[in-house]
Amino acid sequence: MEKLIVNAASREKRFAVVRNNTVEEIIFDRPEQRSLVGNIYYGTVTKVLPGMNAAFIDIGVDKNAYLHRDMLPSYVLSPERSIDKEKKSVSSFVHQGEKLFVQVDKDATGPKGARVTGIIEILGDNLIYMPQGRYVAVSKKIVDEKDNLRSFGMKLKSKEEGLIFRTSSTSATQEEMENELSTLRSRYAELLEKAAAFKKPGIVYQKDTFTELVLESVTKMSSGEVFIDDLSLKQQIQSRNPKLKITYYNGKENIFTVHRIEHEIAKALKRIVWLDNGAYLIFDETEALTIIDVNTGKFSGKNDYQDTVVKTNSLAAIEIARQLKLRDIGGIVLIDFIDMKNEKDKRYIQETVEKEFQKDKTRTKIIGFTALGILQLTRKKTKVSLSEALQVKCHVCDGTGKILSADTIAFRLERELLEHRSSDAEAVLIETTLEVKQSIEPHLEMVQEWLQFRVYFSIKPSDHHYYVIKQFGNLDEIAQKAGESY
């Protein structure tokens, strides 16, 4: 049973895909974090870097976009310039100040700007139109009609154009696809006309990503139910897939809370994920890659140890695939399964992972096990992960998950105080946490003997351990401010 829970009644729009009572995907759309993927910009080349074989493009957003030489549009690669393209630097094709039409294919992450392509794609119901594509492709999900569609596409398009036949094209007539192509050509012509009036870089076309993703999910549902809290979107869904049962929700409690999706979001942000048998997974996301550790936890099994290991790893493989989709983690992923000595067991676990990722619409490549028994895979990253979208780096630990101990801060304080041991001060007032004071107190008499002045503390609670030397002065003044004496 498949369900779609759509929460579109507020500024932050969300929807969740639920299969067999298990949440498999959650999509967020926030105005300030809206994905740029699919947006088309009229940009200006700001920098050409032959060493990277790339150019940076000002597209009118905070960070300049990155365009690799291989993603240049065909009108830039004119026949005389594209000879021996692979041997030529990017500077042979573009120059600083040049105007380009580009489309975002990967959102900005961290310090990096968006990645763009000059090969523009205009999305239709059955076709993807590429004004400068120069090739015909067919969806990998289409098996029987690949050759016929390719032949038909070659007849439809001009030399410069490109076409991709979507899965839905198998149920469309040739006349419908011809009419659609005509509409897509007109749409592109309108974008060119709009861009011609631009005096500086800016957006030419902006996708309504959320609505498109909802309608795309609805189109793929052969049966099931949709729960939604927005009437206008409900009507669009009904027209897209009349077979589905659609329930409009207008209760006081948020629709995600009613269907326990909020609970699943909270779980998906946790570092530890428990499996049904008492084993657990640990997720560590870093900028370079994601590491997942599998642990037997409370599961001891009923038979021998290796049987317990394989069963745990098998359950882990299924849950890891679900979590990577749910958390929308992309890039390099390393999975440290519990050690398996038998190659047959490793193959079984790898096949399990491969089978689970066949259900994932995001392209994933399983590399295999390393000599140390770590399973490597890559998952295409087009936007920020769930944790990046919903969380910010901790201001206390700066994302490390650790802070300096009270003892470390106490030793630092001692060293700094020793730099003042030849001063004329009779006392010093230090603002710090209770834990730092407690760390230094057993040794305070010895420290004061070294310093030749008294030490007083002003205690302030804090999320992290610290100290501030507030004042050096005479004994009575400092003692009065501290409100205590030693």
Secondary structure as the mmCIF struct_conf table of DSSP 4:
data_model
#
loop_
_struct_conf.conf_type_id
_struct_conf.id
_struct_conf.beg_label_comp_id
_struct_conf.beg_label_asym_id
_struct_conf.beg_label_seq_id
_struct_conf.end_label_comp_id
_struct_conf.end_label_asym_id
_struct_conf.end_label_seq_id
STRN STRN1 GLU A 2 ASN A 7
BEND BEND1 ALA A 9 GLU A 12
STRN STRN2 LYS A 13 ARG A 19
TURN_TY1_P TURN_TY1_P1 ASN A 20 ASN A 21
STRN STRN3 THR A 22 ASP A 29
HELX_RH_3T_P HELX_RH_3T_P1 PRO A 31 GLN A 33
TURN_TY1_P TURN_TY1_P2 VAL A 37 GLY A 38
STRN STRN4 ILE A 40 LEU A 49
HELX_RH_3T_P HELX_RH_3T_P2 PRO A 50 MET A 52
TURN_TY1_P TURN_TY1_P3 ASN A 53 ASN A 53
STRN STRN5 ALA A 54 ASP A 58
BEND BEND2 GLY A 60 LYS A 63
STRN STRN6 ALA A 65 HIS A 68
HELX_RH_3T_P HELX_RH_3T_P3 ARG A 69 MET A 71
TURN_TY1_P TURN_TY1_P4 SER A 74 VAL A 76
BEND BEND3 LEU A 77 LEU A 77
HELX_RH_AL_P HELX_RH_AL_P1 PRO A 79 SER A 82
TURN_TY1_P TURN_TY1_P5 ILE A 83 ASP A 84
HELX_RH_3T_P HELX_RH_3T_P4 LYS A 85 LYS A 87
BEND BEND4 LYS A 88 LYS A 88
HELX_RH_3T_P HELX_RH_3T_P5 VAL A 90 SER A 92
TURN_TY1_P TURN_TY1_P6 PHE A 93 PHE A 93
TURN_TY1_P TURN_TY1_P7 GLN A 96 GLY A 97
STRN STRN7 LYS A 99 LYS A 106
STRN STRN8 THR A 109 THR A 109
TURN_TY1_P TURN_TY1_P8 GLY A 110 PRO A 111
STRN STRN9 LYS A 112 LYS A 112
STRN STRN10 ARG A 115 THR A 117
BEND BEND5 GLY A 118 ILE A 119
STRN STRN11 ILE A 122 LEU A 123
BEND BEND6 ASP A 125 ASN A 126
STRN STRN12 LEU A 127 MET A 130
TURN_TY1_P TURN_TY1_P9 PRO A 131 GLN A 132
STRN STRN13 VAL A 136 VAL A 138
TURN_TY1_P TURN_TY1_P10 LYS A 140 LYS A 141
TURN_TY1_P TURN_TY1_P11 ASP A 144 GLU A 145
HELX_RH_AL_P HELX_RH_AL_P2 LYS A 146 LEU A 156
BEND BEND7 LYS A 157 LYS A 157
BEND BEND8 LYS A 159 GLU A 160
STRN STRN14 GLY A 162 PHE A 165
HELX_RH_3T_P HELX_RH_3T_P6 THR A 167 SER A 171
BEND BEND9 ALA A 172 ALA A 172
HELX_RH_AL_P HELX_RH_AL_P3 GLN A 174 ALA A 196
TURN_TY1_P TURN_TY1_P12 ALA A 197 ALA A 197
BEND BEND10 LYS A 199 LYS A 200
STRN STRN15 GLY A 202 TYR A 205
HELX_RH_AL_P HELX_RH_AL_P4 THR A 209 LYS A 220
BEND BEND11 SER A 222 SER A 223
STRN STRN16 GLU A 225 ILE A 228
BEND BEND12 ASP A 229 ASP A 229
HELX_RH_AL_P HELX_RH_AL_P5 LEU A 231 ARG A 240
TURN_TY1_P TURN_TY1_P13 PRO A 242 LYS A 243
BEND BEND13 LEU A 244 LEU A 244
STRN STRN17 LYS A 245 TYR A 248
BEND BEND14 LYS A 252 GLU A 253
HELX_RH_AL_P HELX_RH_AL_P6 ILE A 255 VAL A 258
TURN_TY1_P TURN_TY1_P14 HIS A 259 ARG A 260
HELX_RH_AL_P HELX_RH_AL_P7 ILE A 261 ALA A 268
TURN_TY1_P TURN_TY1_P15 LEU A 269 LEU A 269
BEND BEND15 LYS A 270 ARG A 271
STRN STRN18 ILE A 272 TRP A 274
TURN_TY1_P TURN_TY1_P16 ASP A 276 ASN A 277
BEND BEND16 GLY A 278 GLY A 278
STRN STRN19 TYR A 280 GLU A 285
BEND BEND17 GLU A 287 ALA A 288
STRN STRN20 LEU A 289 ASN A 295
TURN_TY1_P TURN_TY1_P17 GLY A 297 LYS A 298
BEND BEND18 LYS A 302 ASN A 303
HELX_RH_AL_P HELX_RH_AL_P8 TYR A 305 ARG A 327
TURN_TY1_P TURN_TY1_P18 ASP A 328 ASP A 328
STRN STRN21 GLY A 331 ASP A 336
HELX_LH_PP_P HELX_LH_PP_P1 PHE A 337 ASP A 339
HELX_RH_AL_P HELX_RH_AL_P9 GLU A 343 PHE A 357
TURN_TY1_P TURN_TY1_P19 GLN A 358 LYS A 359
BEND BEND19 LYS A 361 THR A 362
STRN STRN22 THR A 364 PHE A 369
TURN_TY1_P TURN_TY1_P20 ALA A 371 LEU A 372
BEND BEND20 GLY A 373 GLY A 373
STRN STRN23 ILE A 374 ARG A 379
BEND BEND21 LYS A 383 LYS A 383
HELX_RH_AL_P HELX_RH_AL_P10 LEU A 386 LEU A 390
TURN_TY1_P TURN_TY1_P21 HIS A 395 GLY A 399
BEND BEND22 THR A 400 GLY A 401
HELX_RH_AL_P HELX_RH_AL_P11 ALA A 406 LEU A 418
TURN_TY1_P TURN_TY1_P22 GLU A 419 SER A 422
BEND BEND23 SER A 423 SER A 423
BEND BEND24 GLU A 426 GLU A 426
STRN STRN24 ALA A 427 THR A 432
HELX_RH_AL_P HELX_RH_AL_P12 LEU A 434 ILE A 440
HELX_RH_3T_P HELX_RH_3T_P7 GLU A 441 HIS A 443
HELX_RH_AL_P HELX_RH_AL_P13 LEU A 444 LEU A 451
TURN_TY1_P TURN_TY1_P23 GLN A 452 GLN A 452
BEND BEND25 PHE A 453 PHE A 453
STRN STRN25 ARG A 454 ILE A 459
BEND BEND26 ASP A 463 HIS A 464
STRN STRN26 TYR A 467 GLY A 473
HELX_RH_AL_P HELX_RH_AL_P14 LEU A 475 ALA A 482
TURN_TY1_P TURN_TY1_P24 GLY A 483 GLY A 483
#
